[in-house]
Amino acid sequence: MLKHLRIKNFKAISDLAIKFTPFTVLIGENSCAKSTILQAIDFMASLTKRDVDEYLKERGWSFHEIKSKFVPDCEPIVFEAIFGTDDWGVGWNISVNYQMKEWEIEEDIFEYNPTDGAAYSVFNDLMAGIGFSSAMKKLLIKSSVIKLYNSKMESGQNKLLQTLKTELTSINNFELLSANMLRKNGSISDNHDTIGVYGEFLAEYISNLNDADKRYLNKMVSGMLGYIIEIDPQIRLGKGDAVGWYELYLNEKWYSHDFRIENRYLSDGVLRILALSAILLKKQGGANQIILLDEIEDGINPLNVENFVNYISSLANDGRRQIIVTTHSPVLLNYVDENGIIFMWRDREGSINAEPLFKAKKMKDMLKFLNPGEVWLNYSRDEIVNLLDGAPAAPEANTIV
C-alpha cells in the first residue's frame, strides 16, 4: 500500500506531502490539484514501466509544461514515496529532469521503520546485488532502475526491490475514462487484464472474465442501477483473414419485459457504472492493485451511492485493493471513513495545500451530530482552511540517514 507521498515541482504543486489510507478521498474546489495528485502518482509509477519520454508522448505532455512554475526551471520533479504496512516499509525517492537535451534521473531506495521513522539507504547494496555498479546514484537511462529489475535476479535484499516493483507496477490510473472509448468493440485476438486507460478494452475485458466474475459483475451493476441486468458479450467473426471482435450487450430485466441494448446505445452514466464495476471487480485470485479514479460520483444515482461506497470500502479493507479517488459529492462523503478524507486548497500565493479534513478538533467534534459530507457543507472553504491551518502541522517527510 502507498502510505506516504511527497511531490515536488509537478504542475501546480511546488511541495506537498500526503498520507494515504486504504480508501482515500480527495476533496476541494476546482483547480486545487485533486486530479493532479492522481496524475503525479501515475507519472511516478510509469517510470518503473517505460521510458519517461515515451510516457509523456502518450499523454501529450512536454516535460517543461508539467514542471511547476513556482520553482526555477532547473529544478527537477521529485517523488518521495513510502510503501508497506504499519509494521514495515520500503521507501523510494526519484527525481527527473531534462537539461541540455538529456534526461537526468536520480533515485534512492531505503528501508523504513514506521515505529520510529528511521530510514536507511540500501540503494548501493541492492544495485551491487543485482549486478549494477554501486556508483549508479545518477542513472544514464530514461527510467527507474526498477524497470530493469526482475524477480530472477539474485539479491540478498531483493524483497525490497520486489515489493517496490509489485507496488508501483500495480498502480492503475482511470482518470481518462471516455464514454466513446467505452463503446468500442474489442478484438478477439486480445486478452487485456484491465479495461484500459480510456476504457477502450472494456468489451474484451468483460468477455474474457470467468463465469463467476461475470455473475458478480452483474450483481454489482444491478445493485448500482436499481434494476436487474445481465451483461451479455457476443463474438462476431470476421470474414476471410479479418479477426473477429467482441460486442457488448446489456439485457435489462423488468417484471413483464426484457430489453436487449447494445453498448453503443447505452447512456454515458450506465457505461461509467459498468466501467467502474469492472475496474473494482474482485477477480478470483487477482493481484493487489492501487486504483486511481477521478470524480467517482459521475453517473451514479445518489440513492445508490451508499451501496457503491460500501463495496469500495470492503475492497480496500480486505487488503487486496488500495483506492484513491476525487469527488465533489457530499453525499458520497457521508459513507466514507472520515480518516481517509483529504481537503485540498490553494493559498493566496497559488500554492497547493492538503490536510485531513477532520484533523481540526472542531470539525471532528461535529461528527457527533452530522455525517462527514454534512460537516463539509456546513463550513465555507475559508472556514475550513482557517481551522486546518490552526491545527497541528502534518509530519515532515522522512529524511534518509
Order of alpha helices (4+ residues) and beta strands (2+ residues): beta-beta-beta-alpha-alpha-alpha-beta-beta-beta-beta-alpha-beta-alpha-beta-alpha-beta-alpha-alpha-beta-beta-beta-alpha-beta-alpha-beta-alpha-beta-beta-alpha-alpha-alpha
